[in-house]
């Protein structure tokens, strides 16, 4: 497709995918109108900070802003906050808004992200931690709970990335915290078993109760204290309950417009959806995995940033097939873990270092590197992304080094004629 140089591009969603698309359009020379709409009242901000620094009170909402207010005018990007897109008309090439107005488009980018899953059938009083508004609701409750008793008690339902980050942040503020996870290990979706176990130890050593294999079946709130019960008879009490059981992609707009949807808006390697001039990026998009095959939907900040930029270039007609290796990080109790690729999909884990300290762990599938995890090894994780993207087997003599230097290993492979991806 070809967008007129002075046409109009509408971006639905003001998270990092949408903001990245808008920035890239201007950087790539688009001179037309860019309208960036977002359902939240807040100006675009760094969402990963919500479950980390912002919840812990270690940073302000001002510091979390992606850009200062003047940026949008300086870049001639029309930012509309507190604006809900209610209908996408792909035949008329228009987006209808909640106030009854319409936006015509030459291309539209859906960057609608997702919403936190809830357990309203079980604990309707529970809180979630995904948006700034969630913190506005949660902080007063945590403060009030602390005044009632000497120490507030918090139940965190869900032991994934957000749940464990929330547990660490709240525990660091002095609360008693209990994590309840349905799976047999915490962080099951992102960490191999041995590393998951090290993070369970990290939390327990700092006073967090961590319970796995918990199938909750009932909850009751009396006198502002909630008791949750599992099917095996165990029960826990908390002044505050926080639910962190994942997110659901916001595909309603796409579904109503007749786009192909399958746990996300289905797009091709150029971020193009199943209707002309419609693209999707970030958490909401299901795209081809160019390295492992099949399709996937990735919920990491860095992916959304890269995917939004890729969508913008495709809108302008000079995109390339998307093949970024996903990368993310998690900070819990001052320990920052970096994760590249797909470490839970390997059949072998090679660990160098101390899992309870600084380490580098490589996840292999038939000698091919498909995932890497590290604490205190940022250069190695960057080298791992290149090696994963390249797809070449890693020689066993490199893997067996006493203190593996993956940067040097990548250089060795290049000199041997197997260049890593840049």
C-alpha positions, 0 to 999 in steps of 0.5 A: 500500500502507499500512504499519501505523503500528507494523508492521515494515519490513526493509531489506536492505543497510546502504549509503547507500541502506539507511541513507537509507531508515531515516533517512527512515522515522523522519523521516517519522514511522514509529513501528514497527520498523525492522530494517537488515541488512548483510552487512559487519561494519563499521557503515555508512560512506561508501563513496566514501572507500574509493578516495580518502581511506581508501586514501591513508591520509588518513582513518580508518575512524572518520571514514568512519562514517555515524553514531556507534554510539549513533545507531541506538539513539537512533533505534530502528533495529535495526542488524544487521551481518555479517548475510546475507539468504538468502531473500526469501519474498514470499508469507509476507512474510518474510526468512530470514537466514543464522543460520536466523532469520526477519524478518516484514515489512510492507514490505521495501526491497532496498538490496543494492548490488553486488559488485566484478567480478573477473578470477579466470580471469586474475589470481586473486591480484588485489585489489579496492577497494570495501569496508573489508575490501578495504583490510584485505587490500590495505594489508599487501600494499602495505606488504610490496611496498614493503619488498622493493624501493625502490618497489612497483609496482602494476598497476591493471586498469580506467580507470573512476572507481574505477580512476583514483581508486585509481591517484591514491591509490596513486601519491600514496603513492609507488608506481609505478602503471600503469593498463590500460584496455580501452577507447580512453579512460579514464573512458569511461562518464562523461566526453566525450573531451576531458575524458577526455584531460585526466584521462589527462594529469593522471595521466601528468604525475604519473608514472602509466603510462596505457595504453588499448586493452589486451585482456589475455589472460594473466597469470603470477605468479612470485616475488610479481611478476605479469606481464600480457600483452595480445593485441597483445604488450605486457606489464606487471609489478607487485608488486600487481595491483588490478582495478577493472572495475566492479560487478555488482548483488546481485540474487540474493535478488530473482531467487530470489524471482521478482522482475523482474530485468534488470541490477538489480531492476526498479522503477517510478517509486515504487521498487516492485518486481514483488511486493507490499510489496517496494521496491528502491533504490540501485545494485541498482535499475533504474528509469525515467529520467523525463528522457531516457526508458527505464530505467537503473541508477545507481551514484553515492553521491548517487543511492543516498542520494536513491533510498533516501529516495524508497523510504521515502516510497513505503513510507509511501504518500506518495511521488512519481515519482522524477526526480532528476538524477544527480550525483557527484564524483571526486577525483584528485590534489587535482582534484575534478570534479563531474558532473551528468546524462548528459554522455556522451549529448550530441551537442555539448560546450560548454567554458568555461575550461581543461580542465586547470584550472578549467572548466565543460563543458555537454553538449547534445542538440539545444540541450537541456542533458543533462549538465554537468561542472565543476572549481571550479564547484559553483554552476554544477553545481547550476544545471545539475541544475535546468536538466537537470531542467527540459528547456528548450532553452538559448538560444545567446546564453547558451551563447556568453558568454565566461565563462558563469555558469550560475546567472545563465543560469538566472535569465535563463531564469526571468525570461523565463518558462521556470522551471528545476526546483527 
